[in-house]
Amino acid sequence: MPTTDGAEPARVAGEPGADPGPPASGEPRKRSSRRAVLAALGVGAVGAGLGWAGYEQLKRMWWQIPGIDKPRRPGELDYAAAGWAGASEANWRRADRPADYGIDRVVIHVTEGSYAVALKVFGDPGHGAATHYVIRAEDGHVAQTVRELDVAFHAGNREWNERSVGIEHEGFVARPETLTDVMYRSSAELTADICRRYGIPVDREHIVGHNEVPEADHTDPGPHWDWARYMRLVRRAHAAADRRASARPARDP
């Protein structure tokens, strides 16, 4: 893995056997409605005797059909306070979450390297992994590298990649001083925002460490990650956002 300035590389597990992206074509795309495609897939699944499970599988492939593509803008953000630093398309899989895969987990990572190295390797098509966000230690700056719509290869478990949003934190598992207060607070604001948007419960069942993902072989965020402190900050940020939302004047019908 590439390194710079002697820093250790970011340690993020990939997703073996990732689905290929939509087929390349030099022909102009003719767009069709998603509803029409899903209706056709449902009829096809039933006609073929595949039932509901077959329909769900087909539904997840709807965007691969020529002419079907959800409108996107380069550099578009899901979290307003972030800056865009796109990962290589080889390190994530195009999807339409939460329409095709429900999002019900946030996975916390520690990079085992610098912020700059994490962004560099996520931009490397040979790396095979990326998280949705990376947070810088010195000032809590948030970089979004993969859209939440898409499946980032970060958890080391295909199902968990599909159901989760991954957040990297600049630092080292064995060096608690690298896990700064400003980074904790920035990350808590981000996690609270993700939980509010997807209706994810703010608890330790749904906000987990990389080491807690089934089949994952990583140890991050490690023994020095202060879960009690972090969850307290996430709950506080979540409650504050709820208060702001309830204080907004109602719009006229």
C-alpha positions as a printed NumPy array, in Angstrom:
array([[  0.   ,   0.   ,   0.   ],
       [  1.366,   3.461,  -0.815],
       [  2.775,   5.547,   2.   ],
       [  4.064,   9.095,   2.257],
       [  6.367,  10.794,   4.75 ],
       [  6.999,   7.468,   6.467],
       [  3.378,   7.184,   7.611],
       [  1.762,   3.796,   7.908],
       [ -0.982,   3.05 ,   5.402],
       [ -4.649,   3.229,   6.237],
       [ -5.889,  -0.252,   7.189],
       [ -9.305,  -0.842,   5.671],
       [-10.613,  -4.212,   4.55 ],
       [-11.997,  -4.486,   1.045],
       [-14.863,  -6.468,  -0.414],
       [-13.784,  -9.574,  -2.317],
       [-15.938, -10.461,  -5.278],
       [-17.502,  -7.037,  -5.651],
       [-20.214,  -6.68 ,  -8.235],
       [-19.078,  -5.124, -11.514],
       [-20.305,  -1.641, -12.291],
       [-22.809,  -0.832, -14.998],
       [-21.721,  -1.934, -18.476],
       [-19.798,   0.574, -20.532],
       [-21.37 ,   1.742, -23.746],
       [-20.575,   4.338, -26.309],
       [-24.261,   4.72 , -27.133],
       [-26.211,   7.604, -25.6  ],
       [-28.372,   6.548, -22.686],
       [-32.126,   6.657, -22.969],
       [-33.48 ,   7.171, -19.464],
       [-36.404,   5.176, -18.123],
       [-38.284,   5.626, -14.882],
       [-37.162,   3.545, -11.934],
       [-40.788,   2.7  , -11.134],
       [-41.341,   1.25 , -14.589],
       [-38.187,  -0.841, -14.377],
       [-39.027,  -2.178, -10.912],
       [-42.538,  -3.063, -12.061],
       [-41.085,  -4.98 , -15.002],
       [-38.604,  -6.74 , -12.713],
       [-41.432,  -7.761, -10.38 ],
       [-43.427,  -9.264, -13.219],
       [-40.318, -11.009, -14.533],
       [-39.425, -12.445, -11.136],
       [-42.935, -13.796, -10.578],
       [-43.15 , -15.163, -14.122],
       [-39.848, -16.946, -13.692],
       [-40.96 , -18.448, -10.383],
       [-38.26 , -16.583,  -8.436],
       [-40.665, -15.094,  -5.907],
       [-39.902, -12.218,  -3.525],
       [-36.252, -13.135,  -2.964],
       [-35.672, -13.132,  -6.71 ],
       [-37.388,  -9.785,  -7.058],
       [-35.197,  -8.284,  -4.319],
       [-32.078,  -9.516,  -6.104],
       [-33.256,  -8.125,  -9.428],
       [-34.217,  -4.829,  -7.819],
       [-30.638,  -4.324,  -6.673],
       [-29.466,  -4.607, -10.269],
       [-31.94 ,  -2.121, -11.762],
       [-29.346,   0.612, -12.312],
       [-27.147,  -1.733, -14.382],
       [-29.777,  -1.839, -17.129],
       [-28.78 ,   0.429, -20.057],
       [-30.676,   3.7  , -19.838],
       [-31.237,   3.523, -16.073],
       [-29.114,   5.845, -14.017],
       [-30.023,   7.873, -10.934],
       [-29.123,  11.532, -11.565],
       [-25.939,  12.558,  -9.74 ],
       [-23.729,  15.608,  -9.689],
       [-19.927,  15.437,  -9.313],
       [-18.865,  16.386,  -5.79 ],
       [-22.398,  16.187,  -4.397],
       [-22.409,  15.795,  -0.598],
       [-24.665,  13.885,   1.772],
       [-23.336,  15.764,   4.832],
       [-23.346,  19.528,   4.392],
       [-20.341,  20.152,   6.663],
       [-18.059,  17.845,   4.642],
       [-15.717,  18.54 ,   1.76 ],
       [-15.525,  16.238,  -1.246],
       [-12.434,  14.057,  -1.823],
       [-13.674,  11.282,  -4.09 ],
       [-12.349,   7.737,  -3.802],
       [-11.507,   5.69 ,  -6.881],
       [-14.534,   3.99 ,  -8.409],
       [-12.675,   0.684,  -7.972],
       [-13.03 ,   1.012,  -4.192],
       [-16.82 ,   1.128,  -3.993],
       [-19.876,  -0.263,  -5.767],
       [-22.608,   1.824,  -7.324],
       [-26.003,   1.38 ,  -5.655],
       [-29.192,   3.249,  -4.783],
       [-29.271,   3.036,  -1.012],
       [-31.498,   2.963,   0.949],
       [-33.914,   1.967,  -1.849],
       [-32.018,  -1.223,  -2.672],
       [-30.087,  -1.812,   0.577],
       [-31.411,  -0.458,   3.873],
       [-28.871,   1.462,   5.981],
       [-28.985,   0.573,   9.685],
       [-25.376,   0.716,  10.916],
       [-22.498,   3.175,  11.304],
       [-19.05 ,   1.563,  11.432],
       [-16.214,   3.385,  13.212],
       [-12.65 ,   2.957,  11.894],
       [ -9.214,   4.303,  12.827],
       [ -6.837,   4.749,   9.898],
       [ -3.511,   3.584,  11.384],
       [ -2.034,   6.349,   9.277],
       [ -2.403,   9.986,   8.404],
       [ -5.436,  11.741,   6.952],
       [ -3.461,  12.494,   3.785],
       [ -2.441,   8.854,   3.358],
       [ -6.023,   7.67 ,   3.854],
       [ -7.257,   9.961,   1.08 ],
       [ -4.368,   8.92 ,  -1.145],
       [ -4.983,   5.177,  -0.843],
       [ -8.751,   5.6  ,  -1.209],
       [ -8.008,   7.349,  -4.487],
       [ -5.827,   4.452,  -5.636],
       [ -7.794,   1.972,  -7.804],
       [ -5.467,  -0.812,  -6.698],
       [ -6.276,  -0.364,  -3.013],
       [ -9.661,  -2.086,  -3.111],
       [-11.194,  -0.247,  -0.153],
       [-12.619,   3.068,   1.03 ],
       [-14.945,   4.442,   3.687],
       [-17.658,   7.017,   3.072],
       [-15.96 ,   9.61 ,   5.296],
       [-12.518,  10.441,   6.705],
       [-12.093,  12.821,   9.669],
       [ -8.897,  14.787,  10.277],
       [ -7.47 ,  14.789,  13.805],
       [ -6.124,  18.319,  14.065],
       [ -9.332,  20.201,  13.301],
       [-12.108,  17.624,  12.833],
       [-12.487,  18.378,   9.128],
       [-14.731,  15.821,   7.403],
       [-13.963,  14.566,   3.894],
       [-16.614,  12.588,   2.044],
       [-15.02 ,  10.083,  -0.299],
       [-17.993,   7.89 ,  -1.323],
       [-21.678,   8.797,  -1.626],
       [-23.924,   7.218,   0.991],
       [-26.009,   5.982,  -1.934],
       [-23.173,   3.642,  -2.822],
       [-21.594,   0.604,  -1.167],
       [-18.105,   1.432,   0.103],
       [-15.722,  -1.507,   0.606],
       [-14.805,  -0.823,   4.229],
       [-16.178,  -3.406,   6.659],
       [-14.588,  -6.611,   5.371],
       [-18.056,  -8.16 ,   5.15 ],
       [-20.178,  -7.775,   2.027],
       [-23.542,  -7.67 ,   3.828],
       [-22.277,  -5.085,   6.298],
       [-20.819,  -2.976,   3.514],
       [-24.282,  -2.904,   1.977],
       [-26.063,  -1.918,   5.184],
       [-23.625,   0.575,   6.747],
       [-21.901,   3.937,   6.474],
       [-18.178,   3.813,   7.278],
       [-16.262,   6.619,   9.025],
       [-12.453,   6.685,   9.22 ],
       [-10.691,   8.661,  11.958],
       [ -7.11 ,   9.801,  11.529],
       [ -5.002,   8.185,  14.223],
       [ -3.375,   5.066,  15.6  ],
       [ -4.969,   2.327,  17.685],
       [ -2.017,   2.185,  20.121],
       [ -1.665,   5.985,  20.484],
       [ -4.666,   7.462,  22.328],
       [ -3.263,  10.986,  22.023],
       [ -4.015,  10.859,  18.277],
       [ -7.753,  10.556,  19.008],
       [ -8.41 ,  14.243,  19.545],
       [-11.34 ,  15.952,  21.225],
       [-12.189,  17.941,  18.109],
       [-12.244,  14.741,  16.054],
       [-14.559,  13.003,  18.538],
       [-16.954,  15.962,  18.444],
       [-16.895,  16.293,  14.672],
       [-17.457,  12.567,  14.241],
       [-20.335,  12.592,  16.737],
       [-22.072,  15.356,  14.77 ],
       [-21.663,  13.342,  11.573],
       [-22.897,  10.095,  13.111],
       [-25.892,  11.841,  14.677],
       [-26.768,  13.327,  11.289],
       [-26.54 ,   9.91 ,   9.592],
       [-28.692,   8.321,  12.312],
       [-31.368,  11.014,  11.987],
       [-31.551,  10.765,   8.208],
       [-31.916,   6.975,   8.144],
       [-33.783,   6.469,  11.416],
       [-30.885,   4.502,  12.941],
       [-31.14 ,   4.021,  16.736],
       [-28.385,   5.794,  18.646],
       [-27.015,   2.803,  20.517],
       [-24.06 ,   0.44 ,  20.5  ],
       [-25.923,  -2.193,  18.542],
       [-26.168,   0.154,  15.562],
       [-23.002,   2.252,  16.02 ],
       [-20.142,  -0.233,  16.083],
       [-16.403,  -0.56 ,  15.734],
       [-14.745,  -2.192,  12.747],
       [-13.538,  -4.919,  15.112],
       [-17.18 ,  -5.756,  15.923],
       [-18.185,  -6.503,  12.338],
       [-18.722, -10.25 ,  11.814],
       [-15.818, -11.879,   9.94 ],
       [-13.728,  -8.696,  10.094],
       [-10.082,  -9.232,  11.028],
       [ -9.245,  -5.676,  12.164],
       [ -8.811,  -4.36 ,  15.699],
       [ -9.766,  -0.728,  15.143],
       [-10.936,   1.542,  16.653],
       [ -9.071,  -0.253,  19.425],
       [ -9.032,  -0.253,  23.235],
       [ -8.367,   3.49 ,  23.537],
       [-11.474,   4.527,  21.627],
       [-13.693,   6.033,  24.339],
       [-17.094,   4.567,  23.517],
       [-18.852,   6.031,  26.56 ],
       [-17.665,   9.515,  25.662],
       [-18.402,   9.073,  21.967],
       [-21.94 ,   7.792,  22.467],
       [-22.644,  10.624,  24.916],
       [-21.558,  13.131,  22.247],
       [-23.623,  11.414,  19.54 ],
       [-26.753,  11.427,  21.716],
       [-26.203,  15.084,  22.588],
       [-25.794,  16.044,  18.924],
       [-28.834,  13.964,  17.959],
       [-31.002,  15.603,  20.651],
       [-29.811,  19.081,  19.67 ],
       [-30.742,  18.428,  16.046],
       [-34.181,  17.24 ,  17.155],
       [-34.675,  20.44 ,  19.17 ],
       [-33.663,  22.589,  16.21 ],
       [-36.054,  20.711,  13.954],
       [-38.98 ,  21.089,  16.372],
       [-38.268,  24.811,  16.818],
       [-38.582,  25.556,  13.104],
       [-41.853,  27.264,  12.194],
       [-44.311,  25.035,  10.375],
       [-44.664,  25.714,   6.653],
       [-47.969,  26.754,   5.201],
       [-49.746,  23.895,   3.432]])
